[in-house]
Amino acid sequence: MSVKPRISVIIPYRNHENFLEQAVRSAAEQIYRPLEIIIADDASDIPAREVIDPSTYAVPVRIFRREKHRGVSAARNLGMEKARGDYLAFLDADDCWSPRHLADF
């Protein structure tokens, strides 16, 4: 019997408030649901907590914010530090996945 891996989705976020909700929803509505979605807020002008409500998704959404802008690589690293999954999947805040993106993992 094969056990499917637990996947943490990491979304680095900085000033993409018009797209963030769509990105999170596309990750949360995967056929194979991730363990968690982590938003790594890199000192956005409008914090991620003001853009989305983590409690509205079927998957746990965790938000971590840096107060000083350090760039997308640092945001990804922050997400990696906080992740609990066996594997990591990266999704940009201004992008979306098709529902089967994680299904064939």
FENLINQUI-V817462 format. One record per residue. N is the residue number from 1. PHI is phi in whole degrees, 0 to 359 (* if undefined). Layout:
<<N | PHI> <N | PHI>>
This chain:
<<1 | *> <2 | 267> <3 | 258> <4 | 289> <5 | 288> <6 | 272> <7 | 245> <8 | 260> <9 | 264> <10 | 246> <11 | 242> <12 | 287> <13 | 228> <14 | 206> <15 | 56> <16 | 242> <17 | 299> <18 | 286> <19 | 242> <20 | 302> <21 | 299> <22 | 297> <23 | 297> <24 | 297> <25 | 299> <26 | 295> <27 | 284> <28 | 289> <29 | 261> <30 | 292> <31 | 300> <32 | 261> <33 | 289> <34 | 287> <35 | 297> <36 | 198> <37 | 239> <38 | 247> <39 | 257> <40 | 258> <41 | 278> <42 | 264> <43 | 57> <44 | 296> <45 | 297> <46 | 248> <47 | 301> <48 | 304> <49 | 297> <50 | 272> <51 | 263> <52 | 231> <53 | 252> <54 | 303> <55 | 283> <56 | 268> <57 | 249> <58 | 285> <59 | 246> <60 | 301> <61 | 245> <62 | 246> <63 | 243> <64 | 235> <65 | 237> <66 | 263> <67 | 275> <68 | 239> <69 | 295> <70 | 232> <71 | 102> <72 | 296> <73 | 296> <74 | 295> <75 | 295> <76 | 299> <77 | 298> <78 | 299> <79 | 299> <80 | 297> <81 | 297> <82 | 268> <83 | 293> <84 | 247> <85 | 284> <86 | 285> <87 | 227> <88 | 243> <89 | 231> <90 | 255> <91 | 227> <92 | 289> <93 | 293> <94 | 252> <95 | 229> <96 | 221> <97 | 252> <98 | 286> <99 | 299> <100 | 261> <101 | 306> <102 | 264> <103 | 295> <104 | 263> <105 | 300>>
